[in-house]
Amino acid sequence: MNTRFAAALAASLALGACNMSFSVGNNSSAGSDANESEAATPATRRFVNSLQHARSDALRRHYVDFSFEYPSGWSMTPQPTDGTAQNYVRVAAPLADGYEPFAFHVGYAFGTGNAEADRRAMEAGLPQMAQRLGANFQNYQVVGMGPDEVGGVESLTWRFTATGPAIKNGAPAQIYGRGDIVLPPGASRGVVLISLTTSRTNEVDSPGEVGEIGTLRAVYDSFRLQPGQPSAAAKP
């Protein structure tokens, strides 16, 4: 894209064989992060972004505050500490028959601060971004794109299906996913959200239901983006 718009996704989104599997490297322990705190109900935890989660130059440069709540039984996947991190956070449900039933990722997005120009750039770049993610999946198909809303902020959303191979003696997995680019009009910093569900849960039967019902609906409803200026430590 010949624009200043960009969005980043982590390699941990990938599904496939070997270390590209949804189920590999994702059995991290939840609740160890200093910025996690118990929400009002013990069934959830609250993640609050901070600079300690910005573990790459890009994440620091485009840092933005946000928070969300997720089930307390989910785990936070450790992010790379070698400067290659592309997500602020990834949380996922415990493995079931080799796959995580749910996973939720937050990366970064940025623009010029010109709402009209950024909107055009995002609309033009969304198909390319959606297809780039698809390179990590088997039988990947984008089934819809268009405007949506996350945390009271308009988003550009795409929805997709894919499949995951059988792991050991388990069954293959059907995957339903949703991606959101959330960049408030006039803001120069935002986020990219990627949500995945698999057939290891019976909550979701189509990509149109991801984030609209059940467990992920609660995560999306709790998401809040504060697009103000970053702290002094985050400035170049």
Backbone as CSV, one residue per row, in Angstrom:
resi,resn,N_x,N_y,N_z,CA_x,CA_y,CA_z,C_x,C_y,C_z
1,MET,0.852,-1.201,0.000,0.000,0.000,0.000,0.881,1.242,0.000
2,ASN,0.546,2.221,-0.834,1.297,3.466,-0.860,0.644,4.502,0.035
3,THR,0.466,4.122,1.288,-0.117,5.032,2.274,0.647,4.858,3.562
4,ARG,0.374,5.733,4.510,0.999,5.614,5.807,0.235,4.671,6.717
5,PHE,-0.869,4.135,6.225,-1.626,3.201,7.054,-0.904,1.864,7.117
6,ALA,-0.855,1.288,8.284,-0.273,-0.047,8.423,-0.889,-0.732,9.614
7,ALA,-0.883,-2.042,9.601,-1.364,-2.813,10.743,-0.521,-4.059,10.845
8,ALA,-0.279,-4.514,12.055,0.603,-5.666,12.252,-0.119,-6.779,12.974
9,LEU,0.195,-8.017,12.587,-0.358,-9.205,13.207,0.784,-10.107,13.621
10,ALA,0.602,-10.850,14.699,1.673,-11.721,15.182,1.653,-13.068,14.484
11,ALA,2.826,-13.687,14.417,2.926,-15.009,13.806,2.130,-16.045,14.580
12,SER,1.838,-15.759,15.843,1.080,-16.716,16.650,-0.344,-16.885,16.170
13,LEU,-0.780,-16.049,15.198,-2.099,-16.231,14.624,-2.160,-17.457,13.726
14,ALA,-1.014,-17.921,13.296,-0.974,-18.915,12.241,-1.517,-20.268,12.689
15,LEU,-2.125,-20.959,11.737,-2.596,-22.315,11.958,-1.951,-23.213,10.920
16,GLY,-1.587,-24.404,11.287,-1.000,-25.313,10.326,-0.170,-26.348,11.038
17,ALA,0.802,-26.900,10.343,1.616,-27.969,10.911,2.749,-27.418,11.748
18,CYS,3.368,-28.299,12.506,4.561,-27.994,13.309,4.314,-26.788,14.208
19,ASN,5.292,-25.858,14.232,5.163,-24.737,15.160,4.206,-23.665,14.666
20,MET,3.586,-23.890,13.526,2.576,-22.967,13.035,1.187,-23.361,13.510
21,SER,1.098,-24.417,14.296,-0.192,-24.885,14.771,-0.765,-23.941,15.821
22,PHE,-2.088,-23.836,15.815,-2.806,-23.048,16.803,-2.493,-23.548,18.208
23,SER,-2.143,-24.807,18.336,-2.023,-25.410,19.660,-0.606,-25.406,20.210
24,VAL,0.360,-24.947,19.455,1.755,-25.020,19.884,2.193,-23.719,20.529
25,GLY,2.820,-23.828,21.695,3.396,-22.658,22.339,2.400,-21.736,22.980
26,ASN,1.192,-22.205,23.204,0.163,-21.326,23.728,-0.338,-21.743,25.101
27,ASN,0.365,-22.653,25.758,-0.026,-23.071,27.099,0.701,-22.235,28.138
28,SER,0.455,-20.938,28.141,1.092,-20.062,29.116,0.218,-19.938,30.347
29,SER,0.817,-19.508,31.456,0.045,-19.355,32.689,-0.569,-17.974,32.740
30,ALA,-1.834,-17.900,33.086,-2.523,-16.619,33.168,-2.341,-16.020,34.549
31,GLY,-2.502,-14.696,34.608,-2.534,-14.024,35.888,-1.189,-13.605,36.410
32,SER,-0.105,-13.794,35.666,1.215,-13.434,36.162,1.621,-12.026,35.812
33,ASP,0.880,-11.368,34.923,1.272,-10.044,34.474,0.924,-8.985,35.505
34,ALA,1.814,-8.029,35.685,1.616,-7.008,36.713,0.469,-6.088,36.396
35,ASN,0.048,-6.017,35.118,-1.026,-5.112,34.742,-2.360,-5.816,34.648
36,GLU,-2.433,-7.060,35.041,-3.705,-7.745,35.132,-4.255,-7.550,36.533
37,SER,-5.546,-7.351,36.632,-6.178,-7.242,37.935,-7.532,-7.908,37.871
38,GLU,-7.976,-8.398,38.970,-9.273,-9.046,38.997,-10.368,-8.033,38.722
39,ALA,-11.307,-8.380,37.848,-12.438,-7.528,37.566,-13.436,-7.646,38.709
40,ALA,-14.583,-6.960,38.525,-15.589,-6.936,39.585,-16.101,-8.335,39.893
41,THR,-16.150,-9.191,38.894,-16.571,-10.563,39.119,-15.361,-11.472,38.973
42,PRO,-15.266,-12.525,39.784,-14.092,-13.398,39.741,-14.012,-14.223,38.470
43,ALA,-15.057,-14.189,37.626,-15.058,-14.982,36.399,-14.216,-14.352,35.305
44,THR,-13.772,-13.115,35.475,-13.010,-12.432,34.436,-11.763,-11.769,34.996
45,ARG,-10.829,-11.508,34.110,-9.666,-10.684,34.401,-9.680,-9.493,33.459
46,ARG,-9.015,-8.437,33.877,-8.959,-7.220,33.052,-7.524,-6.979,32.616
47,PHE,-7.335,-6.831,31.314,-6.027,-6.469,30.776,-6.018,-4.972,30.494
48,VAL,-4.985,-4.292,30.987,-4.793,-2.868,30.735,-3.439,-2.714,30.045
49,ASN,-3.439,-2.159,28.855,-2.187,-2.020,28.126,-1.253,-1.038,28.809
50,SER,0.041,-1.285,28.685,1.064,-0.389,29.213,2.305,-0.552,28.365
51,LEU,3.270,0.317,28.571,4.477,0.274,27.750,5.275,-1.007,27.937
52,GLN,5.090,-1.701,29.037,5.826,-2.950,29.213,5.350,-4.024,28.248
53,HIS,4.169,-3.830,27.657,3.667,-4.764,26.656,4.108,-4.388,25.247
54,ALA,4.731,-3.231,25.088,5.195,-2.773,23.779,6.624,-3.264,23.581
55,ARG,6.770,-4.502,23.130,8.065,-5.168,23.115,8.726,-5.172,21.737
56,SER,8.502,-4.088,21.008,9.194,-3.861,19.746,9.162,-2.369,19.474
57,ASP,10.020,-1.917,18.579,10.040,-0.491,18.239,8.701,-0.045,17.677
58,ALA,8.098,-0.874,16.837,6.822,-0.500,16.227,5.721,-0.366,17.268
59,LEU,5.660,-1.296,18.218,4.637,-1.217,19.255,4.834,0.005,20.138
60,ARG,6.067,0.361,20.406,6.312,1.578,21.198,5.985,2.836,20.401
61,ARG,6.351,2.831,19.146,6.145,4.022,18.315,4.660,4.317,18.118
62,HIS,3.867,3.269,18.032,2.437,3.439,17.779,1.593,3.098,19.003
63,TYR,2.195,3.202,20.170,1.535,2.801,21.411,0.195,3.523,21.599
64,VAL,-0.774,2.775,22.087,-2.086,3.327,22.406,-2.624,2.593,23.632
65,ASP,-3.362,3.303,24.452,-3.972,2.701,25.638,-5.261,1.970,25.268
66,PHE,-5.452,0.822,25.862,-6.718,0.102,25.708,-6.854,-0.871,26.868
67,SER,-8.056,-1.388,27.037,-8.313,-2.397,28.058,-9.439,-3.289,27.599
68,PHE,-9.497,-4.484,28.180,-10.607,-5.391,27.919,-10.639,-6.440,29.023
69,GLU,-11.739,-7.134,29.140,-11.892,-8.217,30.100,-11.995,-9.544,29.357
70,TYR,-11.446,-10.584,29.968,-11.477,-11.903,29.360,-11.663,-12.941,30.461
71,PRO,-12.128,-14.139,30.113,-12.391,-15.149,31.136,-11.135,-15.484,31.944
72,SER,-11.303,-15.642,33.233,-10.157,-15.876,34.112,-9.472,-17.212,33.839
73,GLY,-10.167,-18.122,33.179,-9.569,-19.401,32.851,-8.688,-19.382,31.622
74,TRP,-8.688,-18.274,30.900,-7.846,-18.157,29.715,-6.411,-17.855,30.118
75,SER,-5.479,-18.100,29.194,-4.063,-17.842,29.421,-3.564,-16.711,28.535
76,MET,-2.581,-15.981,29.048,-1.911,-14.959,28.264,-0.657,-15.569,27.649
77,THR,-0.557,-15.517,26.335,0.593,-16.078,25.644,1.803,-15.166,25.804
78,PRO,2.939,-15.673,26.258,4.129,-14.820,26.385,4.525,-14.225,25.039
79,GLN,4.822,-12.937,25.031,5.236,-12.262,23.820,6.753,-12.357,23.661
80,PRO,7.266,-12.311,22.419,8.714,-12.314,22.223,9.367,-11.135,22.935
81,THR,10.553,-11.354,23.438,11.287,-10.288,24.132,12.517,-9.854,23.353
82,ASP,12.636,-10.314,22.092,13.807,-9.986,21.278,13.568,-8.833,20.318
83,GLY,12.482,-8.071,20.541,12.192,-6.929,19.691,11.365,-7.242,18.466
84,THR,10.874,-8.473,18.342,10.100,-8.849,17.163,8.596,-8.905,17.428
85,ALA,8.159,-8.591,18.636,6.730,-8.686,18.972,5.910,-7.772,18.073
86,GLN,4.779,-8.270,17.621,3.864,-7.481,16.801,2.505,-7.312,17.443
87,ASN,2.250,-8.018,18.520,1.011,-7.875,19.284,1.336,-7.336,20.661
88,TYR,0.430,-6.527,21.204,0.535,-6.140,22.612,0.160,-7.300,23.518
89,VAL,-0.823,-8.067,23.076,-1.320,-9.133,23.937,-2.025,-10.182,23.094
90,ARG,-1.961,-11.412,23.578,-2.736,-12.522,23.031,-3.234,-13.331,24.209
91,VAL,-4.541,-13.584,24.259,-5.122,-14.431,25.292,-5.919,-15.524,24.600
92,ALA,-5.990,-16.694,25.249,-6.649,-17.831,24.619,-7.204,-18.776,25.667
93,ALA,-8.226,-19.500,25.255,-8.829,-20.520,26.115,-7.931,-21.753,26.172
94,PRO,-8.056,-22.566,27.228,-7.249,-23.793,27.334,-7.504,-24.742,26.168
95,LEU,-6.493,-25.516,25.844,-6.590,-26.468,24.748,-7.723,-27.466,24.964
96,ALA,-8.367,-27.795,23.843,-9.369,-28.851,23.833,-9.125,-29.679,22.582
97,ASP,-8.713,-30.928,22.752,-8.446,-31.806,21.619,-7.466,-31.155,20.637
98,GLY,-6.409,-30.564,21.189,-5.332,-30.046,20.364,-5.474,-28.627,19.873
99,TYR,-6.607,-27.995,20.096,-6.829,-26.626,19.625,-7.432,-25.768,20.731
100,GLU,-7.137,-24.502,20.682,-7.785,-23.549,21.580,-9.177,-23.230,21.036
101,PRO,-10.204,-23.302,21.850,-11.539,-22.949,21.382,-11.654,-21.484,20.973
102,PHE,-10.943,-20.599,21.705,-10.990,-19.162,21.438,-9.581,-18.572,21.547
103,ALA,-9.317,-17.547,20.761,-8.094,-16.756,20.916,-8.403,-15.321,20.514
104,PHE,-7.790,-14.376,21.224,-8.049,-12.948,21.005,-6.707,-12.228,21.013
105,HIS,-6.430,-11.467,19.963,-5.140,-10.799,19.788,-5.355,-9.305,19.586
106,VAL,-4.433,-8.499,20.093,-4.476,-7.050,19.860,-3.113,-6.599,19.337
107,GLY,-3.092,-6.110,18.108,-1.911,-5.519,17.506,-2.099,-4.022,17.361
108,TYR,-1.355,-3.410,16.463,-1.416,-1.962,16.337,-1.834,-1.550,14.933
109,ALA,-2.367,-0.348,14.845,-2.681,0.291,13.568,-2.311,1.758,13.695
110,PHE,-1.997,2.397,12.569,-1.733,3.824,12.635,-2.149,4.498,11.340
111,GLY,-2.361,5.791,11.429,-2.750,6.581,10.271,-2.119,7.954,10.326
112,THR,-2.648,8.861,9.519,-2.089,10.211,9.430,-2.752,11.186,10.385
113,GLY,-3.936,10.829,10.898,-4.728,11.772,11.677,-5.737,12.512,10.823
114,ASN,-5.662,12.337,9.515,-6.648,12.896,8.588,-7.729,11.845,8.394
115,ALA,-8.880,12.068,8.990,-9.908,11.037,9.055,-10.332,10.549,7.676
116,GLU,-10.542,11.470,6.739,-11.011,11.078,5.413,-9.949,10.289,4.654
117,ALA,-8.709,10.766,4.704,-7.624,10.071,3.998,-7.362,8.699,4.608
118,ASP,-7.387,8.630,5.935,-7.135,7.357,6.588,-8.239,6.348,6.280
119,ARG,-9.465,6.829,6.221,-10.571,5.929,5.909,-10.398,5.350,4.510
120,ARG,-10.037,6.192,3.547,-9.823,5.697,2.187,-8.686,4.676,2.150
121,ALA,-7.615,4.975,2.866,-6.461,4.074,2.878,-6.818,2.735,3.511
122,MET,-7.572,2.760,4.601,-7.961,1.517,5.261,-8.869,0.691,4.363
123,GLU,-9.828,1.334,3.722,-10.734,0.609,2.831,-9.971,-0.009,1.666
124,ALA,-8.983,0.737,1.148,-8.198,0.216,0.033,-7.280,-0.913,0.471
125,GLY,-6.757,-0.815,1.686,-5.786,-1.799,2.147,-6.370,-3.022,2.809
126,LEU,-7.644,-2.975,3.195,-8.234,-4.088,3.933,-8.198,-5.407,3.173
127,PRO,-8.570,-5.452,1.890,-8.511,-6.753,1.196,-7.112,-7.362,1.193
128,GLN,-6.094,-6.535,0.990,-4.727,-7.040,0.985,-4.337,-7.576,2.357
129,MET,-4.726,-6.852,3.396,-4.402,-7.288,4.742,-5.102,-8.605,5.069
130,ALA,-6.379,-8.706,4.698,-7.136,-9.924,4.972,-6.521,-11.116,4.257
131,GLN,-6.095,-10.932,3.025,-5.494,-12.029,2.285,-4.118,-12.392,2.830
132,ARG,-3.372,-11.396,3.327,-2.066,-11.692,3.905,-2.202,-12.602,5.116
133,LEU,-3.199,-12.350,5.942,-3.457,-13.240,7.077,-3.798,-14.633,6.600
134,GLY,-4.523,-14.719,5.492,-4.951,-16.011,5.000,-3.839,-16.928,4.584
135,ALA,-2.665,-16.373,4.321,-1.530,-17.205,3.926,-1.117,-18.161,5.042
136,ASN,-1.534,-17.877,6.268,-1.171,-18.705,7.416,-2.182,-19.812,7.718
137,PHE,-3.221,-19.904,6.907,-4.302,-20.831,7.196,-4.501,-21.823,6.065
138,GLN,-5.158,-22.915,6.365,-5.592,-23.849,5.344,-7.032,-23.523,4.948
139,ASN,-7.300,-23.609,3.641,-8.660,-23.407,3.115,-9.260,-22.087,3.585
140,TYR,-8.451,-21.060,3.594,-8.872,-19.744,4.080,-9.788,-19.069,3.068
141,GLN,-10.903,-18.527,3.566,-11.838,-17.798,2.718,-12.374,-16.581,3.459
142,VAL,-12.244,-15.412,2.853,-12.884,-14.212,3.391,-14.343,-14.243,2.962
143,VAL,-15.243,-14.119,3.917,-16.670,-14.239,3.609,-17.409,-12.916,3.760
144,GLY,-16.717,-11.874,4.216,-17.386,-10.583,4.334,-16.444,-9.502,4.811
145,MET,-16.681,-8.270,4.340,-15.925,-7.104,4.774,-16.887,-5.932,4.880
146,GLY,-16.589,-5.014,5.803,-17.421,-3.833,5.905,-17.296,-3.159,7.247
147,PRO,-18.074,-2.102,7.463,-18.019,-1.367,8.730,-18.650,-2.148,9.865
148,ASP,-18.126,-1.946,11.041,-18.682,-2.533,12.255,-18.367,-1.561,13.384
149,GLU,-18.368,-2.039,14.617,-18.100,-1.173,15.762,-17.489,-1.998,16.885
150,VAL,-16.484,-1.426,17.535,-15.859,-2.061,18.701,-15.699,-1.004,19.785
151,GLY,-16.255,-1.249,20.949,-16.110,-0.314,22.056,-16.613,1.085,21.756
152,GLY,-17.654,1.178,20.962,-18.217,2.480,20.617,-17.467,3.204,19.526
153,VAL,-16.449,2.580,18.934,-15.658,3.186,17.868,-15.896,2.388,16.584
154,GLU,-16.133,3.075,15.481,-16.344,2.401,14.210,-15.089,1.641,13.808
155,SER,-15.285,0.460,13.261,-14.172,-0.352,12.791,-14.423,-0.785,11.360
156,LEU,-13.353,-1.215,10.705,-13.467,-1.922,9.440,-13.182,-3.387,9.743
157,THR,-14.080,-4.248,9.329,-14.073,-5.631,9.776,-14.063,-6.581,8.592
158,TRP,-13.332,-7.684,8.732,-13.491,-8.778,7.795,-13.708,-10.062,8.578
159,ARG,-14.407,-10.983,7.961,-14.713,-12.262,8.590,-14.276,-13.386,7.657
160,PHE,-13.854,-14.496,8.248,-13.259,-15.541,7.430,-13.493,-16.922,8.030
161,THR,-13.297,-17.920,7.194,-13.312,-19.310,7.613,-11.997,-19.958,7.194
162,ALA,-11.645,-21.036,7.858,-10.448,-21.802,7.531,-10.578,-23.162,8.198
163,THR,-9.594,-24.011,7.966,-9.568,-25.297,8.635,-8.195,-25.520,9.252
164,GLY,-8.153,-26.336,10.297,-6.911,-26.730,10.940,-6.755,-28.229,10.869
165,PRO,-5.546,-28.723,10.641,-5.342,-30.162,10.492,-5.505,-30.906,11.802
166,ALA,-5.695,-32.201,11.699,-5.742,-33.048,12.889,-4.393,-33.016,13.579
167,ILE,-4.413,-32.972,14.911,-3.190,-32.984,15.705,-3.139,-34.286,16.480
168,LYS,-2.069,-35.043,16.267,-1.944,-36.387,16.837,-3.159,-37.203,16.402
169,ASN,-3.946,-37.688,17.347,-5.098,-38.507,16.986,-6.412,-37.726,17.048
170,GLY,-6.301,-36.393,17.150,-7.499,-35.581,17.237,-8.148,-35.352,15.893
171,ALA,-9.291,-34.707,15.935,-10.025,-34.402,14.715,-9.552,-33.066,14.137
172,PRO,-9.699,-32.871,12.826,-9.431,-31.545,12.247,-10.330,-30.499,12.896
173,ALA,-9.976,-29.239,12.722,-10.739,-28.158,13.337,-11.303,-27.226,12.272
174,GLN,-12.547,-26.852,12.448,-13.130,-25.773,11.662,-12.827,-24.466,12.383
175,ILE,-12.431,-23.458,11.646,-12.043,-22.183,12.234,-12.937,-21.078,11.688
176,TYR,-13.427,-20.246,12.586,-14.154,-19.050,12.218,-13.417,-17.862,12.818
177,GLY,-13.245,-16.802,12.035,-12.466,-15.682,12.523,-13.026,-14.333,12.135
178,ARG,-12.505,-13.340,12.843,-12.910,-11.948,12.627,-11.702,-11.052,12.862
179,GLY,-11.510,-10.093,11.979,-10.479,-9.078,12.165,-11.093,-7.697,12.146
180,ASP,-10.600,-6.822,13.011,-11.100,-5.447,13.083,-9.938,-4.469,13.079
181,ILE,-10.002,-3.473,12.218,-9.088,-2.338,12.282,-9.862,-1.217,12.966
182,VAL,-9.355,-0.768,14.111,-10.047,0.253,14.906,-9.140,1.477,14.989
183,LEU,-9.484,2.494,14.223,-8.736,3.753,14.200,-9.746,4.892,14.274
184,PRO,-9.944,5.480,15.454,-10.949,6.527,15.583,-10.693,7.664,14.599
185,PRO,-11.734,8.256,14.018,-11.559,9.355,13.076,-10.721,10.481,13.669
186,GLY,-9.681,10.878,12.952,-8.811,11.954,13.417,-7.684,11.499,14.311
187,ALA,-7.676,10.234,14.715,-6.598,9.705,15.559,-5.493,9.147,14.672
188,SER,-4.282,9.179,15.159,-3.159,8.617,14.401,-2.746,7.245,14.910
189,ARG,-3.367,6.783,15.983,-3.038,5.478,16.544,-4.312,4.702,16.852
190,GLY,-4.255,3.414,16.586,-5.387,2.550,16.867,-4.904,1.133,17.088
191,VAL,-5.789,0.171,16.867,-5.451,-1.234,17.102,-6.011,-2.103,15.996
192,VAL,-5.454,-3.289,15.890,-6.014,-4.369,15.089,-6.394,-5.485,16.043
193,LEU,-7.610,-5.953,15.943,-8.082,-7.084,16.755,-8.283,-8.286,15.843
194,ILE,-7.808,-9.426,16.286,-8.067,-10.677,15.585,-8.657,-11.668,16.586
195,SER,-9.816,-12.206,16.252,-10.469,-13.206,17.094,-10.636,-14.489,16.301
196,LEU,-10.328,-15.598,16.942,-10.460,-16.907,16.323,-11.289,-17.813,17.218
197,THR,-12.166,-18.578,16.607,-12.852,-19.653,17.308,-12.646,-20.929,16.510
198,THR,-12.698,-22.047,17.188,-12.595,-23.327,16.493,-13.772,-24.208,16.868
199,SER,-13.872,-25.308,16.169,-14.959,-26.241,16.438,-14.787,-26.970,17.760
200,ARG,-13.786,-26.590,18.548,-13.659,-27.128,19.904,-14.620,-26.440,20.866
201,THR,-15.342,-25.443,20.382,-16.445,-24.859,21.138,-17.714,-25.014,20.317
202,ASN,-18.841,-25.149,20.982,-20.112,-25.243,20.256,-20.871,-23.916,20.283
203,GLU,-20.171,-22.831,20.655,-20.843,-21.533,20.742,-21.080,-20.890,19.382
204,VAL,-20.182,-21.124,18.440,-20.178,-20.384,17.182,-20.317,-21.347,16.012
205,ASP,-21.239,-21.025,15.100,-21.481,-21.879,13.933,-21.175,-21.187,12.619
206,SER,-20.742,-19.933,12.677,-20.438,-19.202,11.445,-19.546,-18.010,11.789
207,PRO,-18.791,-17.491,10.820,-17.946,-16.326,11.102,-18.747,-15.082,11.480
208,GLY,-19.981,-15.012,11.028,-20.813,-13.861,11.376,-21.154,-13.793,12.851
209,GLU,-20.978,-14.916,13.567,-21.291,-14.944,14.997,-20.098,-14.601,15.880
210,VAL,-18.893,-14.530,15.290,-17.692,-14.256,16.089,-17.757,-12.836,16.648
211,GLY,-17.696,-12.728,17.963,-17.799,-11.435,18.616,-19.216,-10.923,18.787
212,GLU,-20.188,-11.689,18.301,-21.588,-11.253,18.368,-22.383,-12.033,19.400
213,ILE,-21.905,-13.191,19.788,-22.615,-14.017,20.767,-21.599,-14.620,21.730
214,GLY,-22.085,-15.079,22.864,-21.305,-15.897,23.773,-20.068,-15.239,24.354
215,THR,-19.023,-16.054,24.518,-17.814,-15.639,25.230,-17.128,-14.452,24.578
216,LEU,-16.931,-14.501,23.263,-16.232,-13.402,22.597,-17.073,-12.134,22.544
217,ARG,-18.374,-12.265,22.575,-19.221,-11.061,22.639,-18.897,-10.273,23.907
218,ALA,-18.716,-10.973,25.020,-18.390,-10.304,26.279,-17.032,-9.614,26.197
219,VAL,-16.053,-10.246,25.531,-14.735,-9.625,25.372,-14.858,-8.356,24.542
220,TYR,-15.551,-8.426,23.427,-15.717,-7.251,22.568,-16.487,-6.143,23.286
221,ASP,-17.512,-6.508,24.019,-18.301,-5.498,24.725,-17.470,-4.765,25.767
222,SER,-16.460,-5.433,26.312,-15.638,-4.815,27.357,-14.485,-3.986,26.796
223,PHE,-14.203,-4.123,25.505,-13.018,-3.472,24.934,-13.198,-1.954,24.902
224,ARG,-12.179,-1.256,25.384,-12.177,0.214,25.372,-10.833,0.706,24.855
225,LEU,-10.902,1.589,23.874,-9.706,2.179,23.276,-9.653,3.645,23.668
226,GLN,-8.500,4.050,24.224,-8.279,5.449,24.576,-7.199,5.990,23.646
227,PRO,-7.576,6.694,22.584,-6.610,7.072,21.548,-5.844,8.355,21.826
228,GLY,-5.626,8.687,23.088,-4.893,9.901,23.426,-3.420,9.781,23.137
229,GLN,-2.701,10.824,23.416,-1.268,10.830,23.184,-0.571,9.827,24.111
230,PRO,0.476,9.168,23.609,1.213,8.228,24.456,2.005,8.969,25.506
231,SER,2.468,8.231,26.504,3.278,8.839,27.541,4.618,9.279,26.972
232,ALA,5.333,10.088,27.713,6.601,10.621,27.226,7.583,9.518,26.891
233,ALA,7.523,8.410,27.632,8.454,7.311,27.411,8.244,6.637,26.068
234,ALA,7.045,6.801,25.494,6.751,6.132,24.236,7.090,6.989,23.022
235,LYS,7.387,8.250,23.237,7.663,9.140,22.111,9.058,8.872,21.557
236,PRO,9.220,9.043,20.208,10.525,8.801,19.613,11.582,9.721,20.202
